[in-house]
Amino acid sequence: MYRSARRPVAGAALALTMVMGGLGSVAANSATAAVTSGVLSGRVTQLDGSEVGSVCVAAIPVTAASGAKIPRRDFIFTRSETGATNPNFTFTKLAEGSYYVEFSRTCAPNGPKARAAAVPGLFPTSYYDGSTNGTVTHAQAVVVAVSPDKAATGIDVELGVAGAFHWPAALWKSPTGSIAQSSPTVGTYNGRTIAAVGSENGMVYVLDAATGKELPGWPSAMTAPAGKHAAIESSPAIAFLHGPNGAPSIVVGSGSTWVHNSVGEVEAFSITGQREWVFGVGAAPGTAVGVISSPAVGDVTGNSQSDIVFGSWDHHVYALTPSGALVPGFPFNNADTIWSSPALYRMPGQHEEDIFLGSDASGLDGCVGGWVGDYRYHHGALVPVWRDCEKQAIWSSPAVGTLEGQLAVVVGTSFFYQPFPSGTNEVIALRASDGATLPGWPAKTAGPVLGSPAIGKIAPGVRGVVDISWMCRGPRPSDCAPPNGPNTSMAYAWNGDGSLRWSDVLLGGQSFASPVLVPLEGETSSDVLVGTTNGLYPIDGDSGRFLDHSNESSAINNGCEVLNAPAVAEVASSWHIIEGCGGPDGRPGQMTSYALLDQPPIDPAWPMFRDNLSHTGS
């Protein structure tokens, strides 16, 4: 697993930062580091100037024929202390060749190794111990900085410890209709993990996640009258509408930006693919008909039943009973279109779950742009607890989670109002209790944000936010794609205080995708999976380093458009990544499963779109 280490070395005042080169093909348990250009590069990050100590990185040549160690060491990076404020950095040029690489706590040839016990969190217990079992998999030459004010040429080593992270081969592929924004949802029933997704052809697919085979009765078509079409960009919820011990239902909406004359409705299907009920929505003047909002399932009335909550382009917020009837007091008139999917969260002291939702705003209460609101069911009606007026429409779906010790609502701004007003190109974080903007937020982005943020532990001791935006050269959507704009999107991670941790440019413009958080490198913090029209990208959550052999222009499953979010689930005691890609525009889609070779030591922090199978976004 590749380690990008801004981690403190025990007893010393620095941490080595290893930067992934991302080139070449390396076996998971390769024992050598291939030095391709003679000079390695590196940097250190000073953590506490009052500490003293030394750290060395040793390159030990390996004979090409036998791989046996040669008893000679070249310290390719050295930091020795000549005083707390005057550390001495030394870099050594290496000849082309192959080397073992190991860390020593002193710079003597036989100094103590930087073992797991001495450096908590830096290496697992299988770190190279001086035997012939090396653990380094790859090294590449680049030039980086020793510190912000001291440039140097030295070390940039890509370390593979206990088997580097490599993207696994596809376990199975299952063809579907064209998949656009509908994200795979995973859940468990009768000991079997299932995956559900919707397609632009109006079909709902439910698969056995272990084999990729469709369950009996699937796929199933949504209802549409003559001359109309069902088309799905909503993501299915897997809901236990008949009680926790009953069989689950699949609940999904119909509405599309790609398919004309699509119907606006929400349907529930049994686990055998039989239609349980259909609920049709209305039409607002001058607005297309549809439900692109993904249904969330929770208890918004406080009576312990599973309510189905969603927004519609007809300007209304709906809540349905498990039988598909309107909950008394609904729908709620929002006075403008709703693309956003609701988040449900039970606030302190409440019996019912609040509904957190984004929307357009075209003058209600003086707001022109978009609303982010907290709505609560009170005395038989839905009422706003608070509403935050933004200058741009909100099509991203809110995520609810803790940042810097405060419960926050995090969401991005869209592109409806043009030329883009000042409130565009932002991810905002609001205090969940009253809608006040959290200190350090909003965070600026390179373009509109359609993807829904994910919240979780992205680095040791750090809870943060990840999301993806368009990249634009001007104030209109036409400036965000060729020929006027770039064919790229940008992924981000922000610390809980709103400061930028990293950003990555990704090939594939105008991304509608949403990220998920899963530990890919065997650590107790999460990495990022996020898609564009170019494919799916695995990114280190701490540093933004591309994982495996991906880079800005090379994704997993290159060319299979990912406009949604993948799902991560435990399948038969191992963790799988399930990807839906291949649309829209009528192109065939597919579901693909990849079984992780190294099993995460913790549950994923945000494993699918809206976080869980009920799509509560919290």
N, C-alpha and C positions, 0 to 999 in steps of 0.2 A: 504494500500500500504506500503510495507516495506521501511523504510527509512535508508539508510546507510549514516550517517551524518558526513562528515568532513566539517561541516558548522559552522561559528562563532556564538556563543551565544552573543546576543546584550549586550554590556557593560561589557563583560568579555573577558578574554584572552585565551579562549580555545574552542575547539569544541569536543563534544562527538562522538566517532566512534562506531557505532553499527554494529556488525558482525552477519550475518545470520547463524544460526545453521543448518537449512535445514532438520530437522528430524520431523517425526510425521505428523498427519493430523489435521488441525485446521480450524474451520469454519471462513468464511470471516469476520464476525462481532463478533467473540468471545470476551468476556469481561475480560478474565483473562489470566495471564501468568503462565503456568505450569512449576514449577521449579523442574527439574527431578533429580538433584544430589546434592542439598544442597549448592553448591558453584557456584556462577556466576563469570564470568571473564570480564575484560574490560580494556580500555585504553583511554587516552585523548591525544589530539594533541595540543601542545602549539602553539598559533598563534602570540602572541605579549606579550613579557615579561614585557612591561611597564604598562600593564593594571592590575587592581586588581578586585576581585569579587569572588563569590562563586556559586557553582552549586551542587545540590544534586539530586540523584535519589532515590525515595522512593518506597518501596515495602509495600503494604497495604494488609494484609491478608484478605481473603474472605472465609466465611464459606462454606463448601462443600454442605450443604443442601439447603440454601436459596440464596447464592450469595450476601448477604447483607454485606456492609462494616463494618469491626470492627474498632473502633476508636483508632487504634494503628499503628504507622508507624515504619518501619525498613528502615533506609537509607542504601541501599545496595551499594551505591557509594557516596562519598563526596569529594569535592575539596573545601577547604577553604583557603583563602589567609592569610599567615603570613608574607607576603612581596612579592614584585614583582618577586624576583628571588628565593623564597623559598615556593612554594605552598605545602600544606599539603594534601596528598591523604589518604583517609580512606576507607577500604573495610570491609563489614560485611558478615559473613557466615549466610546463611538462612537455616532454617529447611525445609524439604520436604513439599510441599504444593502448594496452588494456591494463587496468589497475583495480586492485581492491581499494576500497575507501573506508577508513574507520576514523572515529573521533577519540581523542585522548584528552584527559583533564590536565595533563602537563605536556610540555613539548619535548621531554626526554624520549629517546627511542622506545623505551619500555614503560612509558608512563601509563597510569591506570586508564583503562578504556572508559568511555562515556556509556556506561551500562544503564539499563532501565531503572535499577534501584537507585542509581546516583542522579539520574536525570528524569524525574517523574514526568510523564506525558510526552517525552521526546522520542523514545523508542520503546517498542514492546519487548518482552523478555527474550524474543528470538533474535535480538540484535547480534551482529557478528561478534564472536567471542574469541577471535584469534585462531580458531581452527581453520580448516580449508573450506568451511561452509560460509562463503561470503554472502552478503545480502544486498549489495548494490546492483542496480539493474541498468542504469544509464546515466551518462553525463554529457553535457553539451556546453560548448563555449559561447558565452555572450559577455557583454560588458555591462556591469551594473555599478552601483555606488556603495562604498563602504559606509558612509553616513551621509546625511543631507549636505554636509559641507566638505566632504572628502571623497573625491572621485578616485577610483583605482581599478586596476585590472587584477582579477584574482580568481575566486571560485564561484561557480554556479553549478552545483551538483544536484542531480535528480536522484534521490535515494529511494530504493525499493526495499522495504523491510517486511519480512515474513510474507513475501509475495506481493508484487506491485499490483495496484488496481488496474485491471484491464477490463474493458467492456466485454461482456460475455457474448458468445454467439447466440443467435436467436434460438429459443427452445421450440417455439412454434409460431406459425403465421396463419391467420384466418382472414379470408377475404370478406369485405363488407361493401356496402355502398359508399359513396363519397362522404368522408368525415370532415367537418369543418370545426366549429367551436365546441361541439359536444365532446366532453371529456369522459374517458372511461371511469366508471365507478366500481369499486370492489367491495364485497361483503362475504360473510360466511353463513351458510345454512346447512344443517345436518352434517357438519364436519367437512363440507366442501366449500372451497372459495370460488365465487362466481364473479364475473366481470360483465358490466352492461354498458352499452354505448348507443347513441342514436346517429342516424345518417340523414343526409340531404334527400334521400329517396323515401323518407317517411317510415323507414323500418327501424325497429328496435332489436338489437342483437344482445343475447345473453349467452355467455360462454362458460364452460368449465375452465377455470384459470389454470388448472394443471395440464390440460391437454389441448386447449383451444377449440374443442368441439362444441358445437351449439347444443344447449340443453334441449330436451324434448319440448316441442311446441314453438320453438324459436327458429328464425326471427319472426316477429309479429308486426303487422302494419298498423299505423295509426289511422283513424277514421278520417275520411274526406269525402264531401259530396261531389257530385258530377261537376266537372270543370274546375275543381279545386285540387290542391295537392297538399299533403302533409309533408313538412320538411323540418328536420330537427337540428337546432343549434343549442338548445337547452341540454344540460347534462342530467342523465337519469339519477333519481334518488332511489336507494334501496331501503324500503320502509316496512316496518312491521306493523301494518295497519290493523291487523287482526289480533294484536296482543303479542307480547314478547315471546310467547311459546308457539305462535302460529307461523305459517309460511310467510315469507316476505312478499311484498308487492314491488313492482317497478313503476315509478311515477315519473312522467316526463312531459315536457311542453312542446308544442309545435309553433314554429315561426321562423322565418328565414330572411336574411338580407341577400341571399343568392338566388332563391327560387321564388319566382313571381306567383301571385295568386295562391299563396300558401294559407292554410287555415290557422286560426288562432284557438288553441284548446290545450287542455291538460288531460292526460289519460293515465289510468292505473291499470296495470296488467298483473295477473297472477303469476306465480313462479313457473307455471306451465304454459304461459303465453296467452292465456285467455283474457279477454277484455273484461275488467271489473266495472269501470264506469268512465264516462267522458264528460268533461265540463268545458263548454264553449265560452269564450270571452267576447266582448263587444268590439265595436269599432269607433274610433274617435275621428271627427271630421279632418280630412287632409292627412291622415296617418295610416300607414299600413296596419294590417291585422296580424297579431302574433304574440306569442309568449316565448321570448328568447331567454328570459329570466329562468334560472334553474330552481325548481322547487326545493324548499327547505322543509324539513319535517321536525316538529317539536311541539311543546305544550305552550301555546301562546295565550290560552284562556285560563290556565291554572286548574283545569279539571282533570289532569293526568291523561288526556287523550292525545293521540297523534294528529296534530293539525298540519295541513299541507299549505305552505305559504309561498306566494310568488307575486311578481309584478307583471304588468301587461302593457303593451303599447296603447291600450285603450285608456290609459291614465289612471288605472285602478290598482290597488293592492288587494289581493284576495287571500282568504283563508278558508280552506275546505275541511270538512269532517272526514274521518276515515272512509265514509261511504260516498264521498264526492259531493255532498251538499254544502251550501254556504254556511259558514259559522255565523250565527246571529250578530248583526252589527257590521258585517262586511258586505260588499267591498268598500274600501276607503278611497275617496276621490283625491288623487294627488295633483290633479289639474295639469299634468303633462306626462309624457311618455316615460316608461320605466324599462330600461335595459338591464339594470343591475340585478344581481341575485341577492336575496336577503340573507343576513346573518342573524342567528337567534342566540340570545344569551340571557340567562337569568341573573338579573342584577341583585345585589345584596338586599335582603329583606323582602324580596318579591316571591310570589308563588308562581307567577307566569313568566315566560321568557319574553323579553323585549325583541322587537324587530328593528334591526339596523339596516338601512337601505339607502342607496343612491338613486338619483333621478335627474331628469331635465327640470328646468324651471323657467317659465316664460311670463312671469309677472305676478304670480301669487304672492301676496304679502310684500310686494315690491322687489322680489328676487328675480333677476334675469341671469340665467346661467345654469346652476344645478344645486340640488339639495343633497346634503347628507343628513339623515335624520334618525332619531331614536323614537320608536312608536310603541305604545303599550296598550293592551286591551284593558279598559277600565269601565266598569258599570255597563257592560254590553256593547261597547263601541271602541274603535281604535282611535287613540288620541296621540298627538305628538308630545313627547317629553321635552325634546329640544330639536331644533333644526338649524343646521349651519348652511348659510348661503355662500356658494362659490361662484366665481365669474364664468365658469365653464361647466357644461353638462357633465354628469357623473355616470359613466357607463361601466366602469370597473366595479367589482363587487367588494363590499367591505370585509375586512378581516378583523376579528376581535381577539386581542391578546394583551399580555402584560409587557410593557416597555418601561424601563427605568422605574419599576415598582408601581406603575400606574396602569390601570386597565385602559386600553386604547382602542380606537376604531381607526383603521388605516385603509385608505382607498386612493385611487388615481383619478386624474381628470382627463376628459376625452377631447374631441376635436369639433364638436357640432358648431359652436359659434366661431365665425370666421370674418375677417382675419383674427387669428388666435388672440384673445384678450390676455391680460397679464396673469390671470389665474390658470392658464393652460400650462402644460409641461410640468406637472407637479405630482408628487405623492404627499398626501396630507395625513397627519396623525392627530386625532382629536381625543380629548379625555372623554371616556365613555359615560361618565356621570353627568356631564353638563355640556359637552360639545366644544369646550374651549380648546384652542390649538395648543398642543404640547410644546414646551420649550425646544428650540432647535429645528422645529418643523415649520412649514413644509420643506421637502427636499426637491430640488430642481432636477429635471430630466431633460433629455435631448429631444423630446417630442411628446405627443399625447400618450396616455397610458390606458390601454384597453384591458390588459391583463390584471388579474386580481392578486393582490400581494399575499405572501406567506410570512408568518411570524414564527420564530423559533430560535433555538440555540445554534448560532452560525459559527461560533468559535469558542474556545474554552472560556467560560465565565461570561459570555456575551450573548444576550438575546437581541436579535435584530430583525430587520425586514428585508425581504428580497422581492424584486419585481422586474418587469421588462417594459421598455418604451419604444416607440418609433424614434427614428432619427430624421430631423428635418433641417432644411436650409432656408426655410421661410415660414410665413404665418398661415399657410393653407395646406390641406392634405396633399395637394399636387406637388408640394415642395418636399414631400416625405417619401418619394419613390421616384425611380427613373422616369423620364429623363431629367426632371428638375431637381430631384433629390437623390440621396444615396439608396442603394439596395441593401441597407443594413438596419439592424435594431441594436438596442443597448440593454444589457442586463446589469443590475445593480445589487449591492448589499449595503444597507445602512445600519449603523449601530443604533441602539435604542434612543440615543439623544439626537438622532437625525443627522449625525455626521456621516459622510460617505466613507465606507470601508474599502470598497473597490467597485469598478465598473469595467465591463467587457463589451467590445463591439462584436456583433455576431452577424455573419452573412445571412441575408433574408430579411427584407424590409417589411414595414407595417405589420409587426407581429401582433396577433390577437391572443397569443398564448399566455398561460399563467404558470408560474414556477411551483415546484414541490421541493420539500426538504427531506433528505434521507442521508444517513451516514454511509457513504460509499467507501471510505478509506479505513473502516474499522475503528473510528474514533467515537468519542461520546458527544461530539457536536456534528451538525449536519452539513452536507454538501447540497448543491443545487442542481436540479434537472429542469431545463427550460427549452422551449422549442421556438423555431422560426419557420418560415417557408423553405428553409434549407435543410431542416432536420432537427434532431434533438441534441442538446449540448449538455455534457456533464462538467460541472465547475466546482472547484474546491470552495467550500463555504467561507473559510477563514481568509483566503488570499485572493480569490478570483482566478486562480490558476486553472487552465483547461486540463482536464483529466484524460487519461489514456493517451490516444494520439489525436485527439480533437484539437482544433485551433479555431481562429476567427472564421475561416472559410471552409473548415472541414468538420461536419457534425456526424453524429451517429445516424446511420440510415440516410445518407446524403440524398437530398432531392425529394424525399417523402415529406410533404408539408405537414408541420405540426402546428396547428392553430389553437390547440387546447392545452390540457395538462396531462402528463402521464399519471399513472397510479402505481403505488408501491404496496405490495401486500404479501403476507405470509401465506405460502402455498405449500402444503405437505411438508411443513417444518423447515422450509427455506424461503428466503425473500426473493420476490420476483418484481421486475419492472414491467408494466403493461402499457404499451404505447398504442395510440390510435392516430393514424396519419393517412394522407392521400387525397386531400380535397382542398377546396371545393371544386366548382365548375364542372361537375359531372364526372370527374376522374375517379377511377376505382380507388377504394380505400382498403385498409387492412388493419387488423389488430395484431400486434407482435408482442411476445413475451420473452424476457431475458431473465435467466436465473442468476442472481449475484453469486460470484464465486466465494467472496468473503462475506460472511453473514454479519449484518450490523449488530453491534453489542447493545444497542438501545433501539426502542421503537422509533420509527421516523417521526420527526417533529411536525411535519405537514405532508401527509403521504398522498394526497390527491386533491383535485379541485374542490374547494370549499372545506377541505381538511378531513372530512369523514363521509361515511356512506349516507348520512342524513342531510349532508350539505349545510350544516349549521354555521360554517365559516368561523368557528371559534374553538 
